[in-house]
Structures are given as structure tokens and as C-alpha cells.
Amino acid sequence: MNTTTLLIAVAAIVLLMARRFAGEPLEARRLILPPVILLIVGGYTLAQVDFATAATHPVIDGAVLAMGAILAVAGGIVRGLTVRVFVQNGHVWYRYTLVTIGVWLTMAVLRVGQLFAGRALHADQAVLSAGLLVVLSLSFLGEAAIVGKRAIATGAPFAPQGARRAARRSARG
């Protein structure tokens, strides 16, 4: 696996999990922008793979990537259902719960299982590794779809830009 890709994925997960577990105002751009950036970087990484030489079994590679994508979206949807969405200070906030962390851990185990299954089916590991950020972004997009829908259902507005910084300042002072 490409070390840079793995480090980007781990950094994105740790950063987002820490912020969201602590709870923060829900800014629409913060809900959508990180997964879109990951999707762009992941798509670029995947596009750099020389499929003509790397993929000895392109149908298997595609099937394993597709299963990973389906699993990621489904995991994101389930995770989105476990996120606490509430109104505070006149706008929507959200917070990860212990169940959310459990879903994250379950999805990580399933992802490792998928990689082992891909290896057993002789899927090209370079292709699967290159698809990691795409799969991760799809997971975040699945979560964003559910959390966004639940936030809209509260009837309260999304937090204005900079609300997270303001909330941190008021908590300290």
C-alpha cells in the first residue's frame, strides 16, 4: 500500500473523528468539503495506476473495488444514523457517539476482510490500495447524506461559517 495514501486516510479519519466525537456546529461546507477533497485526491491516485500493466485480472479488480464502494456507502449511511444531531445556540450541531465509533471499527474490520478476499481472488493490490481514498470519501459522503437530511429535519439552520472556532473560543473563556 502506498504510504502517502495510507497516511492521508489515517489523518483524515483521526482528525474528523476527534472533532466530531467532541461535537461541533454543523457547517454545510465542513460536512461536504472533506469527502469531496478526498474523492478528488483518491480519483487522482486511482487514475495514476497503469491498469494495462498492473491489472492482470481487471474484472476481479473492478468487482472488488465496486464491493468496497458499496460497503463504504452502506457503512457511511449506518454511521450517519448513529450520529447525534441536535440544535444548540440556534443552529444544528452534531456529535459522534460510542455506537458511531463501533460502526467505524466494524467497517475497518470489514475493509481488512475485503482486502484479504481481494488478495485471495488475485485482485491487484496496487489497484485496491489506490482506491482507498475513493472508498473512504464514499463512506463520508454516505454519512453526510444521512446527517444532512437529519439536520434539515430539525428545522434549524446549518451553522454559519466560523461557528466551530467561535464555539471553541466561548468554551475556553
VMD Tcl script that builds the backbone (N, CA, C; Angstrom):
set m [mol new atoms 519]
animate dup $m
set s [atomselect $m all]
$s set {name element resname resid chain x y z} {
  {N N MET 1 A 0.847 -1.176 0.000}
  {CA C MET 1 A 0.000 0.000 0.000}
  {C C MET 1 A 0.890 1.236 0.000}
  {N N ASN 2 A 0.489 2.213 -0.734}
  {CA C ASN 2 A 1.212 3.474 -0.810}
  {C C ASN 2 A 1.163 4.154 0.558}
  {N N THR 3 A 2.320 4.435 1.127}
  {CA C THR 3 A 2.407 5.017 2.463}
  {C C THR 3 A 1.732 6.382 2.522}
  {N N THR 4 A 1.907 7.185 1.503}
  {CA C THR 4 A 1.284 8.515 1.475}
  {C C THR 4 A -0.232 8.398 1.517}
  {N N THR 5 A -0.789 7.497 0.720}
  {CA C THR 5 A -2.241 7.295 0.695}
  {C C THR 5 A -2.734 6.846 2.062}
  {N N LEU 6 A -2.022 5.911 2.663}
  {CA C LEU 6 A -2.416 5.418 3.976}
  {C C LEU 6 A -2.355 6.526 5.022}
  {N N LEU 7 A -1.306 7.330 4.993}
  {CA C LEU 7 A -1.177 8.429 5.952}
  {C C LEU 7 A -2.273 9.477 5.772}
  {N N ILE 8 A -2.620 9.790 4.527}
  {CA C ILE 8 A -3.710 10.737 4.270}
  {C C ILE 8 A -5.023 10.183 4.820}
  {N N ALA 9 A -5.279 8.904 4.563}
  {CA C ALA 9 A -6.516 8.279 5.038}
  {C C ALA 9 A -6.585 8.280 6.561}
  {N N VAL 10 A -5.502 7.880 7.213}
  {CA C VAL 10 A -5.482 7.832 8.675}
  {C C VAL 10 A -5.621 9.234 9.258}
  {N N ALA 11 A -4.913 10.208 8.696}
  {CA C ALA 11 A -5.004 11.588 9.195}
  {C C ALA 11 A -6.421 12.132 9.050}
  {N N ALA 12 A -7.048 11.876 7.910}
  {CA C ALA 12 A -8.422 12.354 7.687}
  {C C ALA 12 A -9.383 11.732 8.693}
  {N N ILE 13 A -9.247 10.441 8.918}
  {CA C ILE 13 A -10.140 9.749 9.848}
  {C C ILE 13 A -9.935 10.264 11.272}
  {N N VAL 14 A -8.682 10.338 11.715}
  {CA C VAL 14 A -8.395 10.763 13.087}
  {C C VAL 14 A -8.879 12.199 13.314}
  {N N LEU 15 A -8.577 13.089 12.390}
  {CA C LEU 15 A -8.982 14.491 12.534}
  {C C LEU 15 A -10.504 14.628 12.601}
  {N N LEU 16 A -11.183 14.008 11.654}
  {CA C LEU 16 A -12.637 14.131 11.624}
  {C C LEU 16 A -13.290 13.449 12.821}
  {N N MET 17 A -12.765 12.291 13.213}
  {CA C MET 17 A -13.351 11.582 14.358}
  {C C MET 17 A -13.180 12.381 15.646}
  {N N ALA 18 A -12.001 12.948 15.847}
  {CA C ALA 18 A -11.757 13.719 17.075}
  {C C ALA 18 A -12.694 14.919 17.155}
  {N N ARG 19 A -12.799 15.643 16.064}
  {CA C ARG 19 A -13.680 16.818 16.057}
  {C C ARG 19 A -15.132 16.420 16.262}
  {N N ARG 20 A -15.534 15.409 15.551}
  {CA C ARG 20 A -16.947 15.036 15.596}
  {C C ARG 20 A -17.316 14.323 16.887}
  {N N PHE 21 A -16.394 13.625 17.514}
  {CA C PHE 21 A -16.688 12.977 18.789}
  {C C PHE 21 A -16.842 14.034 19.882}
  {N N ALA 22 A -16.079 15.117 19.805}
  {CA C ALA 22 A -16.198 16.213 20.764}
  {C C ALA 22 A -17.491 16.991 20.547}
  {N N GLY 23 A -18.033 16.948 19.341}
  {CA C GLY 23 A -19.236 17.697 18.994}
  {C C GLY 23 A -18.860 19.044 18.429}
  {N N GLU 24 A -19.559 19.440 17.398}
  {CA C GLU 24 A -19.265 20.729 16.776}
  {C C GLU 24 A -20.479 21.226 16.015}
  {N N PRO 25 A -20.522 22.547 15.794}
  {CA C PRO 25 A -21.596 23.094 14.967}
  {C C PRO 25 A -21.508 22.481 13.569}
  {N N LEU 26 A -22.642 22.208 12.989}
  {CA C LEU 26 A -22.676 21.568 11.675}
  {C C LEU 26 A -22.699 22.627 10.580}
  {N N GLU 27 A -21.542 22.845 9.981}
  {CA C GLU 27 A -21.422 23.746 8.839}
  {C C GLU 27 A -21.562 22.896 7.589}
  {N N ALA 28 A -22.412 23.298 6.686}
  {CA C ALA 28 A -22.663 22.511 5.478}
  {C C ALA 28 A -21.376 22.243 4.708}
  {N N ARG 29 A -20.513 23.240 4.594}
  {CA C ARG 29 A -19.286 23.044 3.823}
  {C C ARG 29 A -18.350 22.042 4.500}
  {N N ARG 30 A -18.332 21.992 5.833}
  {CA C ARG 30 A -17.483 21.026 6.542}
  {C C ARG 30 A -18.050 19.615 6.441}
  {N N LEU 31 A -19.325 19.511 6.197}
  {CA C LEU 31 A -19.940 18.200 6.023}
  {C C LEU 31 A -19.617 17.635 4.642}
  {N N ILE 32 A -19.560 18.494 3.635}
  {CA C ILE 32 A -19.392 18.056 2.252}
  {C C ILE 32 A -17.960 18.194 1.736}
  {N N LEU 33 A -17.286 19.260 2.092}
  {CA C LEU 33 A -15.972 19.543 1.507}
  {C C LEU 33 A -14.901 18.471 1.769}
  {N N PRO 34 A -14.706 17.994 3.012}
  {CA C PRO 34 A -13.665 16.968 3.210}
  {C C PRO 34 A -13.853 15.710 2.354}
  {N N PRO 35 A -15.071 15.141 2.272}
  {CA C PRO 35 A -15.201 13.956 1.417}
  {C C PRO 35 A -14.994 14.258 -0.070}
  {N N VAL 36 A -15.384 15.444 -0.503}
  {CA C VAL 36 A -15.180 15.806 -1.910}
  {C C VAL 36 A -13.685 15.938 -2.202}
  {N N ILE 37 A -12.941 16.550 -1.280}
  {CA C ILE 37 A -11.488 16.657 -1.465}
  {C C ILE 37 A -10.858 15.267 -1.492}
  {N N LEU 38 A -11.276 14.402 -0.564}
  {CA C LEU 38 A -10.758 13.026 -0.569}
  {C C LEU 38 A -11.102 12.303 -1.870}
  {N N LEU 39 A -12.297 12.548 -2.386}
  {CA C LEU 39 A -12.707 11.914 -3.642}
  {C C LEU 39 A -11.826 12.378 -4.795}
  {N N ILE 40 A -11.516 13.662 -4.829}
  {CA C ILE 40 A -10.655 14.200 -5.891}
  {C C ILE 40 A -9.243 13.622 -5.781}
  {N N VAL 41 A -8.681 13.644 -4.570}
  {CA C VAL 41 A -7.330 13.098 -4.376}
  {C C VAL 41 A -7.325 11.601 -4.665}
  {N N GLY 42 A -8.338 10.893 -4.187}
  {CA C GLY 42 A -8.444 9.456 -4.442}
  {C C GLY 42 A -8.621 9.138 -5.910}
  {N N GLY 43 A -9.434 9.921 -6.589}
  {CA C GLY 43 A -9.619 9.719 -8.028}
  {C C GLY 43 A -8.329 9.954 -8.784}
  {N N TYR 44 A -7.585 10.970 -8.372}
  {CA C TYR 44 A -6.289 11.240 -8.993}
  {C C TYR 44 A -5.327 10.076 -8.750}
  {N N THR 45 A -5.287 9.583 -7.517}
  {CA C THR 45 A -4.413 8.455 -7.178}
  {C C THR 45 A -4.788 7.227 -7.993}
  {N N LEU 46 A -6.061 6.964 -8.092}
  {CA C LEU 46 A -6.532 5.810 -8.862}
  {C C LEU 46 A -6.216 5.976 -10.345}
  {N N ALA 47 A -6.311 7.199 -10.842}
  {CA C ALA 47 A -6.015 7.463 -12.256}
  {C C ALA 47 A -4.533 7.280 -12.582}
  {N N GLN 48 A -3.678 7.367 -11.561}
  {CA C GLN 48 A -2.243 7.207 -11.783}
  {C C GLN 48 A -1.824 5.748 -11.963}
  {N N VAL 49 A -2.709 4.817 -11.629}
  {CA C VAL 49 A -2.394 3.391 -11.771}
  {C C VAL 49 A -2.373 3.035 -13.253}
  {N N ASP 50 A -1.328 2.357 -13.658}
  {CA C ASP 50 A -1.227 1.882 -15.038}
  {C C ASP 50 A -1.983 0.556 -15.122}
  {N N PHE 51 A -3.254 0.644 -15.450}
  {CA C PHE 51 A -4.101 -0.545 -15.459}
  {C C PHE 51 A -3.663 -1.570 -16.493}
  {N N ALA 52 A -3.018 -1.122 -17.537}
  {CA C ALA 52 A -2.565 -2.060 -18.581}
  {C C ALA 52 A -1.540 -3.039 -18.036}
  {N N THR 53 A -0.693 -2.586 -17.128}
  {CA C THR 53 A 0.317 -3.485 -16.578}
  {C C THR 53 A -0.019 -3.967 -15.177}
  {N N ALA 54 A -0.713 -3.151 -14.398}
  {CA C ALA 54 A -0.983 -3.511 -13.004}
  {C C ALA 54 A -2.119 -4.516 -12.879}
  {N N ALA 55 A -3.134 -4.354 -13.670}
  {CA C ALA 55 A -4.336 -5.176 -13.509}
  {C C ALA 55 A -4.263 -6.424 -14.385}
  {N N THR 56 A -3.881 -7.532 -13.754}
  {CA C THR 56 A -3.859 -8.792 -14.506}
  {C C THR 56 A -5.249 -9.397 -14.588}
  {N N HIS 57 A -6.108 -9.039 -13.651}
  {CA C HIS 57 A -7.497 -9.503 -13.641}
  {C C HIS 57 A -8.414 -8.288 -13.488}
  {N N PRO 58 A -8.584 -7.492 -14.550}
  {CA C PRO 58 A -9.327 -6.237 -14.396}
  {C C PRO 58 A -10.773 -6.417 -13.947}
  {N N VAL 59 A -11.411 -7.502 -14.322}
  {CA C VAL 59 A -12.799 -7.715 -13.904}
  {C C VAL 59 A -12.855 -7.958 -12.402}
  {N N ILE 60 A -11.915 -8.742 -11.899}
  {CA C ILE 60 A -11.869 -9.004 -10.458}
  {C C ILE 60 A -11.530 -7.716 -9.709}
  {N N ASP 61 A -10.553 -6.965 -10.228}
  {CA C ASP 61 A -10.188 -5.688 -9.591}
  {C C ASP 61 A -11.400 -4.767 -9.521}
  {N N GLY 62 A -12.113 -4.653 -10.617}
  {CA C GLY 62 A -13.299 -3.801 -10.659}
  {C C GLY 62 A -14.380 -4.276 -9.714}
  {N N ALA 63 A -14.573 -5.591 -9.650}
  {CA C ALA 63 A -15.603 -6.141 -8.760}
  {C C ALA 63 A -15.252 -5.900 -7.296}
  {N N VAL 64 A -13.982 -6.084 -6.948}
  {CA C VAL 64 A -13.565 -5.856 -5.559}
  {C C VAL 64 A -13.666 -4.372 -5.220}
  {N N LEU 65 A -13.268 -3.493 -6.136}
  {CA C LEU 65 A -13.420 -2.049 -5.906}
  {C C LEU 65 A -14.899 -1.674 -5.765}
  {N N ALA 66 A -15.742 -2.238 -6.612}
  {CA C ALA 66 A -17.181 -1.943 -6.542}
  {C C ALA 66 A -17.780 -2.418 -5.220}
  {N N MET 67 A -17.377 -3.610 -4.773}
  {CA C MET 67 A -17.875 -4.098 -3.483}
  {C C MET 67 A -17.401 -3.188 -2.349}
  {N N GLY 68 A -16.161 -2.727 -2.454}
  {CA C GLY 68 A -15.647 -1.796 -1.452}
  {C C GLY 68 A -16.438 -0.500 -1.439}
  {N N ALA 69 A -16.788 -0.017 -2.621}
  {CA C ALA 69 A -17.576 1.216 -2.721}
  {C C ALA 69 A -18.963 1.033 -2.121}
  {N N ILE 70 A -19.601 -0.075 -2.429}
  {CA C ILE 70 A -20.936 -0.358 -1.883}
  {C C ILE 70 A -20.873 -0.477 -0.367}
  {N N LEU 71 A -19.886 -1.214 0.116}
  {CA C LEU 71 A -19.698 -1.387 1.555}
  {C C LEU 71 A -19.435 -0.043 2.229}
  {N N ALA 72 A -18.636 0.809 1.589}
  {CA C ALA 72 A -18.311 2.125 2.153}
  {C C ALA 72 A -19.546 3.010 2.251}
  {N N VAL 73 A -20.336 3.069 1.208}
  {CA C VAL 73 A -21.545 3.897 1.237}
  {C C VAL 73 A -22.517 3.368 2.297}
  {N N ALA 74 A -22.698 2.043 2.326}
  {CA C ALA 74 A -23.596 1.446 3.322}
  {C C ALA 74 A -23.094 1.733 4.739}
  {N N GLY 75 A -21.791 1.599 4.949}
  {CA C GLY 75 A -21.223 1.899 6.259}
  {C C GLY 75 A -21.402 3.352 6.635}
  {N N GLY 76 A -21.228 4.240 5.672}
  {CA C GLY 76 A -21.431 5.663 5.935}
  {C C GLY 76 A -22.874 5.973 6.295}
  {N N ILE 77 A -23.792 5.330 5.617}
  {CA C ILE 77 A -25.219 5.523 5.920}
  {C C ILE 77 A -25.531 5.046 7.336}
  {N N VAL 78 A -25.053 3.850 7.679}
  {CA C VAL 78 A -25.287 3.326 9.030}
  {C C VAL 78 A -24.642 4.247 10.062}
  {N N ARG 79 A -23.423 4.678 9.787}
  {CA C ARG 79 A -22.733 5.578 10.701}
  {C C ARG 79 A -23.520 6.883 10.867}
  {N N GLY 80 A -24.046 7.409 9.761}
  {CA C GLY 80 A -24.828 8.641 9.821}
  {C C GLY 80 A -26.053 8.510 10.717}
  {N N LEU 81 A -26.617 7.311 10.788}
  {CA C LEU 81 A -27.781 7.078 11.652}
  {C C LEU 81 A -27.415 7.074 13.132}
  {N N THR 82 A -26.132 6.867 13.443}
  {CA C THR 82 A -25.699 6.808 14.842}
  {C C THR 82 A -25.216 8.154 15.371}
  {N N VAL 83 A -25.073 9.128 14.494}
  {CA C VAL 83 A -24.580 10.447 14.892}
  {C C VAL 83 A -25.700 11.212 15.589}
  {N N ARG 84 A -25.373 11.846 16.698}
  {CA C ARG 84 A -26.352 12.664 17.411}
  {C C ARG 84 A -26.430 14.023 16.718}
  {N N VAL 85 A -27.628 14.401 16.254}
  {CA C VAL 85 A -27.869 15.692 15.604}
  {C C VAL 85 A -28.819 16.469 16.506}
  {N N PHE 86 A -28.423 17.692 16.870}
  {CA C PHE 86 A -29.228 18.458 17.819}
  {C C PHE 86 A -29.072 19.957 17.548}
  {N N VAL 87 A -29.982 20.729 18.138}
  {CA C VAL 87 A -29.951 22.181 17.977}
  {C C VAL 87 A -29.355 22.791 19.243}
  {N N GLN 88 A -28.376 23.667 19.037}
  {CA C GLN 88 A -27.736 24.378 20.144}
  {C C GLN 88 A -27.337 25.757 19.637}
  {N N ASN 89 A -27.537 26.767 20.438}
  {CA C ASN 89 A -27.205 28.149 20.064}
  {C C ASN 89 A -27.886 28.572 18.759}
  {N N GLY 90 A -29.058 28.029 18.489}
  {CA C GLY 90 A -29.840 28.451 17.331}
  {C C GLY 90 A -29.495 27.782 16.009}
  {N N HIS 91 A -28.527 26.862 16.013}
  {CA C HIS 91 A -28.219 26.146 14.776}
  {C C HIS 91 A -27.871 24.684 15.077}
  {N N VAL 92 A -27.721 23.924 14.021}
  {CA C VAL 92 A -27.536 22.478 14.149}
  {C C VAL 92 A -26.103 22.146 14.571}
  {N N TRP 93 A -26.016 21.203 15.484}
  {CA C TRP 93 A -24.741 20.628 15.918}
  {C C TRP 93 A -24.814 19.125 15.678}
  {N N TYR 94 A -23.666 18.488 15.680}
  {CA C TYR 94 A -23.647 17.035 15.609}
  {C C TYR 94 A -22.482 16.486 16.400}
  {N N ARG 95 A -22.651 15.229 16.835}
  {CA C ARG 95 A -21.635 14.601 17.673}
  {C C ARG 95 A -21.646 13.091 17.431}
  {N N TYR 96 A -20.453 12.553 17.284}
  {CA C TYR 96 A -20.323 11.098 17.199}
  {C C TYR 96 A -20.635 10.504 18.572}
  {N N THR 97 A -21.158 9.293 18.563}
  {CA C THR 97 A -21.460 8.571 19.791}
  {C C THR 97 A -20.532 7.361 19.875}
  {N N LEU 98 A -20.616 6.649 20.973}
  {CA C LEU 98 A -19.830 5.419 21.098}
  {C C LEU 98 A -20.257 4.398 20.044}
  {N N VAL 99 A -21.534 4.388 19.713}
  {CA C VAL 99 A -22.019 3.479 18.664}
  {C C VAL 99 A -21.384 3.854 17.319}
  {N N THR 100 A -21.222 5.147 17.075}
  {CA C THR 100 A -20.577 5.604 15.840}
  {C C THR 100 A -19.158 5.037 15.752}
  {N N ILE 101 A -18.436 5.105 16.865}
  {CA C ILE 101 A -17.074 4.565 16.900}
  {C C ILE 101 A -17.113 3.057 16.650}
  {N N GLY 102 A -18.102 2.381 17.206}
  {CA C GLY 102 A -18.260 0.943 16.966}
  {C C GLY 102 A -18.487 0.635 15.493}
  {N N VAL 103 A -19.283 1.466 14.833}
  {CA C VAL 103 A -19.514 1.279 13.390}
  {C C VAL 103 A -18.209 1.505 12.628}
  {N N TRP 104 A -17.434 2.537 13.012}
  {CA C TRP 104 A -16.138 2.781 12.377}
  {C C TRP 104 A -15.245 1.550 12.492}
  {N N LEU 105 A -15.162 1.001 13.702}
  {CA C LEU 105 A -14.302 -0.167 13.920}
  {C C LEU 105 A -14.785 -1.376 13.119}
  {N N THR 106 A -16.087 -1.576 13.089}
  {CA C THR 106 A -16.655 -2.682 12.305}
  {C C THR 106 A -16.332 -2.514 10.827}
  {N N MET 107 A -16.459 -1.299 10.326}
  {CA C MET 107 A -16.168 -1.056 8.912}
  {C C MET 107 A -14.673 -1.249 8.612}
  {N N ALA 108 A -13.821 -0.904 9.557}
  {CA C ALA 108 A -12.380 -1.122 9.357}
  {C C ALA 108 A -12.083 -2.617 9.261}
  {N N VAL 109 A -12.712 -3.395 10.127}
  {CA C VAL 109 A -12.520 -4.847 10.079}
  {C C VAL 109 A -13.039 -5.405 8.752}
  {N N LEU 110 A -14.200 -4.943 8.316}
  {CA C LEU 110 A -14.744 -5.396 7.032}
  {C C LEU 110 A -13.841 -4.991 5.870}
  {N N ARG 111 A -13.245 -3.806 5.952}
  {CA C ARG 111 A -12.327 -3.349 4.889}
  {C C ARG 111 A -11.095 -4.250 4.825}
  {N N VAL 112 A -10.545 -4.605 5.984}
  {CA C VAL 112 A -9.400 -5.519 6.006}
  {C C VAL 112 A -9.818 -6.875 5.432}
  {N N GLY 113 A -10.998 -7.340 5.817}
  {CA C GLY 113 A -11.509 -8.599 5.263}
  {C C GLY 113 A -11.665 -8.529 3.752}
  {N N GLN 114 A -12.128 -7.385 3.269}
  {CA C GLN 114 A -12.273 -7.203 1.824}
  {C C GLN 114 A -10.916 -7.262 1.133}
  {N N LEU 115 A -9.905 -6.658 1.741}
  {CA C LEU 115 A -8.565 -6.692 1.150}
  {C C LEU 115 A -8.016 -8.116 1.109}
  {N N PHE 116 A -8.254 -8.888 2.175}
  {CA C PHE 116 A -7.819 -10.291 2.173}
  {C C PHE 116 A -8.580 -11.093 1.121}
  {N N ALA 117 A -9.877 -10.834 1.003}
  {CA C ALA 117 A -10.670 -11.524 -0.023}
  {C C ALA 117 A -10.175 -11.150 -1.412}
  {N N GLY 118 A -9.861 -9.873 -1.605}
  {CA C GLY 118 A -9.315 -9.428 -2.886}
  {C C GLY 118 A -8.009 -10.116 -3.204}
  {N N ARG 119 A -7.169 -10.259 -2.204}
  {CA C ARG 119 A -5.892 -10.955 -2.398}
  {C C ARG 119 A -6.131 -12.419 -2.757}
  {N N ALA 120 A -7.081 -13.065 -2.078}
  {CA C ALA 120 A -7.393 -14.467 -2.376}
  {C C ALA 120 A -7.937 -14.631 -3.792}
  {N N LEU 121 A -8.626 -13.602 -4.294}
  {CA C LEU 121 A -9.170 -13.648 -5.656}
  {C C LEU 121 A -8.152 -13.161 -6.691}
  {N N HIS 122 A -6.948 -12.824 -6.235}
  {CA C HIS 122 A -5.856 -12.346 -7.091}
  {C C HIS 122 A -6.124 -10.961 -7.684}
  {N N ALA 123 A -6.863 -10.158 -6.937}
  {CA C ALA 123 A -7.033 -8.762 -7.345}
  {C C ALA 123 A -5.699 -8.056 -7.135}
  {N N ASP 124 A -5.420 -7.090 -7.976}
  {CA C ASP 124 A -4.156 -6.380 -7.890}
  {C C ASP 124 A -4.165 -5.447 -6.691}
  {N N GLN 125 A -3.197 -5.609 -5.797}
  {CA C GLN 125 A -3.140 -4.814 -4.573}
  {C C GLN 125 A -2.876 -3.338 -4.846}
  {N N ALA 126 A -2.140 -3.044 -5.915}
  {CA C ALA 126 A -1.881 -1.635 -6.259}
  {C C ALA 126 A -3.183 -0.929 -6.626}
  {N N VAL 127 A -4.044 -1.609 -7.328}
  {CA C VAL 127 A -5.336 -1.038 -7.712}
  {C C VAL 127 A -6.199 -0.833 -6.465}
  {N N LEU 128 A -6.247 -1.851 -5.604}
  {CA C LEU 128 A -7.071 -1.750 -4.398}
  {C C LEU 128 A -6.547 -0.668 -3.460}
  {N N SER 129 A -5.238 -0.561 -3.329}
  {CA C SER 129 A -4.649 0.476 -2.482}
  {C C SER 129 A -4.939 1.861 -3.042}
  {N N ALA 130 A -4.841 2.001 -4.338}
  {CA C ALA 130 A -5.103 3.298 -4.970}
  {C C ALA 130 A -6.557 3.717 -4.782}
  {N N GLY 131 A -7.454 2.762 -4.630}
  {CA C GLY 131 A -8.869 3.065 -4.444}
  {C C GLY 131 A -9.259 3.389 -3.010}
  {N N LEU 132 A -8.293 3.307 -2.077}
  {CA C LEU 132 A -8.602 3.514 -0.657}
  {C C LEU 132 A -9.246 4.872 -0.377}
  {N N LEU 133 A -8.686 5.947 -0.910}
  {CA C LEU 133 A -9.243 7.276 -0.635}
  {C C LEU 133 A -10.613 7.469 -1.280}
  {N N VAL 134 A -10.829 6.848 -2.431}
  {CA C VAL 134 A -12.155 6.923 -3.064}
  {C C VAL 134 A -13.177 6.245 -2.173}
  {N N VAL 135 A -12.828 5.060 -1.686}
  {CA C VAL 135 A -13.733 4.310 -0.812}
  {C C VAL 135 A -13.999 5.095 0.472}
  {N N LEU 136 A -12.969 5.677 1.051}
  {CA C LEU 136 A -13.125 6.463 2.268}
  {C C LEU 136 A -14.036 7.673 2.019}
  {N N SER 137 A -13.834 8.337 0.885}
  {CA C SER 137 A -14.669 9.504 0.577}
  {C C SER 137 A -16.135 9.099 0.392}
  {N N LEU 138 A -16.366 7.955 -0.223}
  {CA C LEU 138 A -17.741 7.481 -0.394}
  {C C LEU 138 A -18.398 7.192 0.954}
  {N N SER 139 A -17.616 6.691 1.890}
  {CA C SER 139 A -18.123 6.450 3.235}
  {C C SER 139 A -18.542 7.754 3.900}
  {N N PHE 140 A -17.682 8.775 3.796}
  {CA C PHE 140 A -18.013 10.079 4.367}
  {C C PHE 140 A -19.216 10.708 3.662}
  {N N LEU 141 A -19.334 10.506 2.358}
  {CA C LEU 141 A -20.488 11.050 1.628}
  {C C LEU 141 A -21.784 10.355 2.048}
  {N N GLY 142 A -21.721 9.043 2.287}
  {CA C GLY 142 A -22.896 8.323 2.788}
  {C C GLY 142 A -23.336 8.868 4.135}
  {N N GLU 143 A -22.362 9.096 5.005}
  {CA C GLU 143 A -22.657 9.675 6.316}
  {C C GLU 143 A -23.230 11.087 6.170}
  {N N ALA 144 A -22.624 11.885 5.309}
  {CA C ALA 144 A -23.064 13.262 5.109}
  {C C ALA 144 A -24.508 13.322 4.603}
  {N N ALA 145 A -24.870 12.396 3.743}
  {CA C ALA 145 A -26.240 12.383 3.218}
  {C C ALA 145 A -27.252 12.189 4.340}
  {N N ILE 146 A -26.968 11.269 5.243}
  {CA C ILE 146 A -27.903 10.990 6.338}
  {C C ILE 146 A -27.885 12.120 7.370}
  {N N VAL 147 A -26.689 12.544 7.772}
  {CA C VAL 147 A -26.582 13.618 8.770}
  {C C VAL 147 A -27.197 14.906 8.216}
  {N N GLY 148 A -26.935 15.214 6.959}
  {CA C GLY 148 A -27.510 16.399 6.348}
  {C C GLY 148 A -29.025 16.355 6.324}
  {N N LYS 149 A -29.569 15.204 5.973}
  {CA C LYS 149 A -31.033 15.048 5.952}
  {C C LYS 149 A -31.616 15.203 7.353}
  {N N ARG 150 A -30.959 14.616 8.336}
  {CA C ARG 150 A -31.431 14.730 9.717}
  {C C ARG 150 A -31.301 16.167 10.226}
  {N N ALA 151 A -30.253 16.860 9.799}
  {CA C ALA 151 A -30.061 18.255 10.209}
  {C C ALA 151 A -31.165 19.133 9.631}
  {N N ILE 152 A -31.488 18.930 8.374}
  {CA C ILE 152 A -32.557 19.700 7.733}
  {C C ILE 152 A -33.885 19.437 8.433}
  {N N ALA 153 A -34.101 18.197 8.870}
  {CA C ALA 153 A -35.356 17.835 9.537}
  {C C ALA 153 A -35.529 18.548 10.879}
  {N N THR 154 A -34.444 19.042 11.468}
  {CA C THR 154 A -34.584 19.767 12.743}
  {C C THR 154 A -35.279 21.105 12.549}
  {N N GLY 155 A -35.200 21.632 11.336}
  {CA C GLY 155 A -35.787 22.938 11.067}
  {C C GLY 155 A -34.872 24.102 11.421}
  {N N ALA 156 A -33.769 23.808 12.071}
  {CA C ALA 156 A -32.807 24.852 12.430}
  {C C ALA 156 A -31.811 25.021 11.279}
  {N N PRO 157 A -31.218 26.194 11.166}
  {CA C PRO 157 A -30.247 26.391 10.084}
  {C C PRO 157 A -28.917 25.693 10.390}
  {N N PHE 158 A -28.185 25.408 9.315}
  {CA C PHE 158 A -26.816 24.939 9.489}
  {C C PHE 158 A -26.034 26.068 10.137}
  {N N ALA 159 A -24.937 25.728 10.794}
  {CA C ALA 159 A -24.114 26.734 11.455}
  {C C ALA 159 A -23.453 27.619 10.414}
  {N N PRO 160 A -23.294 28.910 10.734}
  {CA C PRO 160 A -22.589 29.795 9.803}
  {C C PRO 160 A -21.098 29.459 9.786}
  {N N GLN 161 A -20.452 29.866 8.717}
  {CA C GLN 161 A -19.016 29.629 8.589}
  {C C GLN 161 A -18.285 30.262 9.776}
  {N N GLY 162 A -17.369 29.535 10.371}
  {CA C GLY 162 A -16.610 30.025 11.513}
  {C C GLY 162 A -17.262 29.731 12.852}
  {N N ALA 163 A -18.409 29.084 12.859}
  {CA C ALA 163 A -19.119 28.806 14.106}
  {C C ALA 163 A -18.332 27.839 14.997}
  {N N ARG 164 A -17.588 26.939 14.400}
  {CA C ARG 164 A -16.807 25.972 15.173}
  {C C ARG 164 A -15.728 26.702 15.974}
  {N N ARG 165 A -15.032 27.637 15.332}
  {CA C ARG 165 A -13.996 28.414 16.037}
  {C C ARG 165 A -14.624 29.245 17.156}
  {N N ALA 166 A -15.749 29.867 16.883}
  {CA C ALA 166 A -16.427 30.682 17.898}
  {C C ALA 166 A -16.869 29.824 19.070}
  {N N ALA 167 A -17.349 28.623 18.813}
  {CA C ALA 167 A -17.787 27.720 19.889}
  {C C ALA 167 A -16.601 27.297 20.744}
  {N N ARG 168 A -15.449 27.051 20.110}
  {CA C ARG 168 A -14.258 26.671 20.875}
  {C C ARG 168 A -13.781 27.831 21.755}
  {N N ARG 169 A -13.826 29.048 21.214}
  {CA C ARG 169 A -13.402 30.222 21.988}
  {C C ARG 169 A -14.321 30.426 23.199}
  {N N SER 170 A -15.624 30.291 23.009}
  {CA C SER 170 A -16.552 30.520 24.120}
  {C C SER 170 A -16.452 29.404 25.175}
  {N N ALA 171 A -16.081 28.199 24.766}
  {CA C ALA 171 A -15.907 27.102 25.708}
  {C C ALA 171 A -14.673 27.310 26.585}
  {N N ARG 172 A -13.654 27.947 26.012}
  {CA C ARG 172 A -12.414 28.212 26.761}
  {C C ARG 172 A -12.565 29.385 27.720}
  {N N GLY 173 A -13.345 30.365 27.298}
  {CA C GLY 173 A -13.404 31.614 28.055}
  {C C GLY 173 A -14.543 31.683 28.935}
}
mol reanalyze $m
mol bondsrecalc $m
mol representation Tube
mol addrep $m
